[in-house]
Amino acid sequence: MSTYLWGTALLALLAIVPPILIRFGRGRLAQSILARPGAPPALLTPADRCAGRFRRVPGVLGLTRDAIAFESRLESPAVLPLARVKRVLTANRMASGRRLWRAEILTIVDADDHAHEYLMPRASAYQWRQHLGAWAARQKGRAGPF
């Protein structure tokens, strides 16, 4: 076999293997979260925390009764209490201006006006909109606007 074919095969292998490993890692992480004692999260989806224009940290984003938690094997868990959420946005354009074609950005702005961006599939973003919309409606019924 020629060097060109070996190089092409190696390049194809390097493009295919990392996403498969990330997907299996997310699955194992989600299983460990669901196996923890206590109430399971109301919503648990694969998501990437945006750490820059092109840098993403793969992990799992979960919604519990009182917090939004992002967990990854690459960094410590980040928990944002729902009481500190000021605004929730979904779009196909990141704050940096980068446009997305097959995914959406869930942007959560906290009480300190710090934006947390999570990249996820469109179906997951739809589920997050529904769950957070229901949470916002409950908040409006209790204590005025959210």
Helices and strands as residue ranges (DSSP letters): H 3-34, E 43-50, E 56-63, E 67-71, E 78-81, G 82-84, E 85-91, E 103-110, E 115-121, H 122-143
